[in-house]
Amino acid sequence: MATLGNGGTEIYPLVLGSNTFGWTSSEQDSRTVLDDFVAAGGNLIDTADVYSAWAPGHSGGESEIILGRWLATSGKRDKVLVATKVSQHPQYSGLSADNIGAAANASLLRLGTDVIDLYYAHFDDDKTPLEETVAAFDKLVKEGKVRYVGISNYSAERIEEWFRIARENDLTLPVALEPHYNLVTRKNYETNLLPVAKKENLAVFPYFALASGFLTGKYRTEEDLKGKQREGMVKGYFSQEGLEVVAAMDEIAKSHDVAIATVALAWLRHQPQIAGPIASARIPEQLPALLASTKLDLSADELSTLDKASAAVPEK
């Protein structure tokens, strides 16, 4: 098992994304997925206060509410770590000190817990001085409302600045980084973010690990996408080179008798500084393929094949 950066807390090498909870996943399916994930040894669940404000009739916080009800009724709060995020909720936009404090309290209420295990700055806020943001996260840790601090969607330069401010003022240091990283989106993480993640020993949890479903192999043509809820998200990954990555994964998946998604997540697990990719299961039947990735060891030749195919993908 990987550890949560310098925090030392052990993490199962797959993180359960809960962005589908209350959106494309029913509450009963969400509960079953959570139960099955924990039964398999999983212990980190990733959500955000904005999930799923984009859906018609939603206002944000739907995922946290469903997760909170499961925590309350399952008796498994002490078996899991809960990660959530601040800055994108329609009512709590940005990273001012007042907003961070209010958003954290709202998340705690929805989750029905007294502490957020890992609290991320979801997106950088260039309208708020970084000193104010860093101090606000530290205050939550000192108040006992947050255990660990994480950063998501920041540039390498801004991450380094966060650490400089924290060190100079003796404030809480981040232990986790959540970047956009997968077999068809590599450049920013590998070129810019990985060096700082290594330097600061950040546990890296990639989101869009399956490229919104493109790396499951179920979308081989644009026709496959038509009318699907994720059409707009998946479309951005479509290219001939991307489809060749899927074909390469397909061959490897067949040789191991596993799903294509299993290979995509296993590849991420083999990359430097990755503590565990984040993946969502819309329905319980999708979870076994994700869990299988924690046990799939890819050979050097297989990794080389995937690296070569994915290096040809044009990144937008």
Secondary structure as UniProt FT lines:
FT   STRAND          2..3
FT   HELIX           5..7
FT   STRAND          10..11
FT   STRAND          15..17
FT   TURN            19..20
FT   TURN            22..24
FT   HELIX           27..39
FT   TURN            40..41
FT   STRAND          44..46
FT   TURN            49..54
FT   TURN            56..57
FT   HELIX           62..74
FT   HELIX           77..79
FT   STRAND          81..89
FT   TURN            90..91
FT   STRAND          92..93
FT   HELIX           97..111
FT   STRAND          116..121
FT   TURN            126..127
FT   HELIX           130..142
FT   TURN            143..144
FT   STRAND          146..152
FT   HELIX           156..168
FT   TURN            169..170
FT   STRAND          176..178
FT   TURN            183..184
FT   HELIX           188..193
FT   HELIX           194..199
FT   TURN            200..201
FT   STRAND          203..204
FT   TURN            209..210
FT   HELIX           211..216
FT   HELIX           222..225
FT   TURN            226..227
FT   TURN            229..230
FT   HELIX           231..235
FT   TURN            236..237
FT   HELIX           240..256
FT   HELIX           260..269
FT   TURN            272..273
FT   STRAND          278..280
FT   HELIX           284..286
FT   HELIX           287..292
FT   TURN            293..295
FT   HELIX           300..311
//
